């Protein structure tokens, strides 16, 4: 499971949308869609930090197993 799948899973648990995550994290919707659609395994650390902060989770929870 890559970063994209983990983000989608957390979004589902928190009942949030990509649009909401984009607004809360400051990361464009296009970038977030790209990460989640491709189930990216590599995302830069600053982007991971922003996503993790917006989702109120640790960066470790977003990284692949």
Backbone as a chain_set.jsonl record, in Angstrom:
{"seq": "XXXXXXXXXXXXXXXXXXXXXXXXXXXXXXXXXXXXXXXXXXXXXXXXXXXXXXXXXXXXXXXXX", "coords": {"N": [[0.856, -1.181, 0.0], [0.69, 2.1, -0.976], [1.525, 5.607, -0.422], [-0.605, 7.113, -1.44], [-2.858, 5.394, -1.23], [-3.003, 5.139, 1.522], [-3.581, 7.753, 2.281], [-6.098, 8.049, 1.069], [-7.525, 6.154, 2.56], [-7.424, 7.257, 5.164], [-8.746, 9.672, 4.687], [-11.291, 8.694, 4.109], [-11.97, 7.532, 6.585], [-12.067, 9.844, 8.127], [-14.06, 11.151, 6.907], [-13.62, 13.088, 4.907], [-12.94, 15.097, 1.989], [-10.9, 15.2, -1.012], [-10.809, 17.811, -1.841], [-11.31, 19.225, 0.557], [-9.041, 18.445, 1.989], [-7.1, 19.613, 0.386], [-7.643, 22.342, 0.783], [-7.111, 22.551, 3.534], [-4.479, 21.736, 3.75], [-3.001, 23.227, 1.972], [-2.031, 22.228, -0.357], [-2.247, 21.662, -3.802], [-5.276, 20.558, -5.431], [-4.871, 19.067, -7.736], [-2.321, 17.959, -7.351], [-2.805, 16.363, -5.091], [-4.771, 14.621, -6.115], [-3.212, 13.368, -8.043], [-1.336, 12.022, -6.418], [-3.043, 10.273, -4.99], [-4.445, 8.857, -7.008], [-2.439, 7.528, -8.448], [-1.404, 6.103, -6.451], [1.012, 6.807, -5.213], [4.317, 5.98, -4.204], [6.393, 7.496, -3.541], [6.644, 10.571, -2.134], [7.458, 13.918, -1.586], [9.081, 14.934, 1.467], [8.329, 17.472, 2.671], [5.75, 17.825, 1.554], [4.438, 15.555, 2.518], [4.506, 16.22, 5.243], [2.78, 18.448, 5.323], [0.354, 17.288, 4.515], [0.008, 15.359, 6.53], [-0.222, 17.033, 8.787], [-2.608, 18.376, 8.188], [-4.367, 16.258, 8.273], [-4.141, 15.492, 10.845], [-2.409, 13.443, 11.687], [0.544, 11.376, 12.108], [3.55, 11.638, 10.133], [4.634, 9.153, 9.739], [2.393, 7.486, 9.672], [1.496, 7.834, 7.121], [3.385, 6.836, 5.419], [4.583, 4.146, 3.332], [4.211, 0.662, 4.273]], "CA": [[0.0, 0.0, 0.0], [1.486, 3.316, -1.079], [1.083, 6.815, 0.282], [-1.923, 7.508, -1.949], [-3.887, 4.525, -0.649], [-3.122, 5.465, 2.945], [-4.285, 9.039, 2.359], [-7.511, 7.782, 0.767], [-8.091, 5.43, 3.697], [-7.606, 8.212, 6.267], [-9.816, 10.593, 4.269], [-12.56, 7.973, 4.263], [-12.228, 7.423, 8.027], [-12.378, 11.177, 8.648], [-15.17, 11.676, 6.094], [-13.147, 14.303, 4.251], [-12.719, 14.988, 0.552], [-9.62, 15.72, -1.515], [-10.948, 19.272, -1.853], [-11.111, 19.697, 1.925], [-7.632, 18.244, 2.315], [-6.368, 20.633, -0.355], [-7.838, 23.62, 1.468], [-6.499, 22.505, 4.858], [-3.038, 21.484, 3.674], [-2.344, 24.171, 1.083], [-1.523, 21.49, -1.507], [-3.26, 21.734, -4.859], [-6.11, 19.372, -5.663], [-4.244, 18.26, -8.786], [-1.227, 17.196, -6.74], [-3.401, 15.336, -4.232], [-5.386, 13.617, -6.995], [-2.11, 12.618, -8.639], [-0.789, 11.124, -5.392], [-3.999, 9.225, -4.624], [-4.803, 8.033, -8.166], [-1.304, 6.676, -8.803], [-0.962, 5.442, -5.219], [2.442, 7.095, -5.185], [5.117, 5.461, -3.091], [7.345, 8.543, -3.207], [6.131, 11.929, -2.03], [8.485, 14.657, -0.852], [8.816, 15.052, 2.9], [7.518, 18.66, 3.009], [4.354, 17.583, 1.17], [3.925, 14.608, 3.516], [4.294, 16.961, 6.495], [1.575, 19.268, 5.184], [-0.797, 16.391, 4.488], [-0.12, 14.781, 7.871], [-0.724, 18.066, 9.692], [-4.017, 18.633, 7.859], [-5.151, 15.079, 8.667], [-3.886, 15.265, 12.271], [-1.749, 12.148, 11.855], [1.992, 11.499, 11.969], [4.061, 11.335, 8.794], [4.817, 7.687, 9.711], [1.129, 6.841, 9.319], [1.276, 8.012, 5.68], [4.425, 6.185, 4.624], [4.311, 2.73, 3.041], [4.622, -0.338, 5.266]], "C": [[0.895, 1.235, 0.0], [0.88, 4.47, -0.299], [-0.333, 7.205, -0.141], [-3.047, 6.699, -1.343], [-4.087, 4.843, 0.831], [-3.868, 6.782, 3.133], [-5.775, 8.824, 2.105], [-8.204, 7.09, 1.936], [-8.376, 6.376, 4.868], [-8.704, 9.213, 5.936], [-11.178, 9.949, 4.474], [-12.942, 7.878, 5.741], [-12.678, 8.762, 8.61], [-13.529, 11.852, 7.905], [-14.814, 13.039, 5.497], [-12.96, 14.025, 2.768], [-11.321, 15.496, 0.201], [-9.66, 17.248, -1.495], [-10.718, 19.841, -0.457], [-9.649, 19.569, 2.339], [-6.772, 19.294, 1.621], [-6.448, 21.98, 0.36], [-7.097, 23.657, 2.807], [-4.982, 22.361, 4.809], [-2.284, 22.518, 2.84], [-1.717, 23.504, -0.14], [-2.622, 21.444, -2.561], [-4.028, 20.417, -4.998], [-5.46, 18.466, -6.699], [-3.123, 17.396, -8.224], [-1.788, 16.067, -5.888], [-4.069, 14.242, -5.059], [-4.311, 12.739, -7.622], [-1.543, 11.602, -7.652], [-1.748, 9.973, -5.119], [-4.357, 8.325, -5.8], [-3.688, 7.057, -8.527], [-0.832, 5.843, -7.627], [0.554, 5.571, -5.107], [3.126, 6.481, -3.974], [6.158, 6.488, -2.689], [6.651, 9.891, -3.254], [7.154, 12.685, -1.199], [8.075, 14.864, 0.604], [8.015, 16.31, 3.258], [6.035, 18.487, 2.671], [3.713, 16.615, 2.163], [3.62, 15.31, 4.834], [3.014, 17.781, 6.444], [0.31, 18.409, 5.205], [-1.052, 15.818, 5.879], [-0.696, 15.797, 8.845], [-2.213, 18.326, 9.458], [-4.916, 17.479, 8.301], [-5.003, 14.744, 10.158], [-3.36, 13.852, 12.534], [-0.242, 12.381, 11.749], [2.393, 11.154, 10.536], [4.236, 9.818, 8.659], [3.549, 6.959, 9.293], [0.838, 6.921, 7.824], [2.265, 7.24, 4.832], [4.113, 4.698, 4.451], [4.861, 1.793, 4.12], [5.979, -0.919, 4.934]], "O": [[1.752, 1.393, 0.87], [-0.133, 4.325, 0.386], [-1.157, 7.58, 0.693], [-4.083, 7.253, -0.978], [-5.212, 4.819, 1.331], [-4.691, 6.911, 4.04], [-6.616, 9.35, 2.834], [-9.347, 7.412, 2.26], [-9.438, 6.304, 5.487], [-9.505, 9.567, 6.801], [-12.109, 10.591, 4.959], [-14.094, 8.115, 6.107], [-13.555, 8.812, 9.473], [-13.921, 12.973, 8.227], [-15.584, 13.996, 5.57], [-12.838, 12.875, 2.345], [-10.654, 16.135, 1.014], [-8.666, 17.897, -1.17], [-10.007, 20.834, -0.304], [-9.089, 20.471, 2.962], [-5.82, 19.806, 2.21], [-5.44, 22.669, 0.521], [-6.52, 24.683, 3.169], [-4.282, 22.81, 5.716], [-1.071, 22.669, 2.984], [-0.96, 24.138, -0.876], [-3.789, 21.213, -2.243], [-3.512, 19.333, -4.726], [-5.489, 17.242, -6.566], [-2.997, 16.227, -8.588], [-1.302, 14.938, -5.954], [-3.945, 13.061, -4.737], [-4.47, 11.522, -7.724], [-1.299, 10.451, -8.014], [-1.322, 8.822, -5.025], [-4.556, 7.126, -5.604], [-3.949, 5.904, -8.87], [0.032, 4.979, -7.776], [1.273, 4.587, -4.932], [2.582, 6.468, -2.87], [6.751, 6.377, -1.616], [6.133, 10.3, -4.294], [7.665, 12.155, -0.212], [6.891, 14.957, 0.928], [7.1, 16.227, 4.078], [5.168, 18.947, 3.414], [2.581, 16.826, 2.598], [2.603, 15.034, 5.47], [2.25, 17.808, 7.409], [-0.682, 18.768, 5.839], [-2.189, 15.794, 6.349], [-1.567, 15.46, 9.647], [-2.983, 18.477, 10.407], [-6.075, 17.686, 8.659], [-5.654, 13.832, 10.666], [-3.795, 13.165, 13.458], [0.195, 13.459, 11.348], [1.663, 10.466, 9.822], [4.01, 9.262, 7.584], [3.62, 5.924, 8.63], [0.02, 6.157, 7.313], [2.017, 7.009, 3.648], [3.473, 4.077, 5.3], [5.848, 2.103, 4.787], [6.479, -1.775, 5.664]]}, "num_chains": 1, "name": "protein.A"}
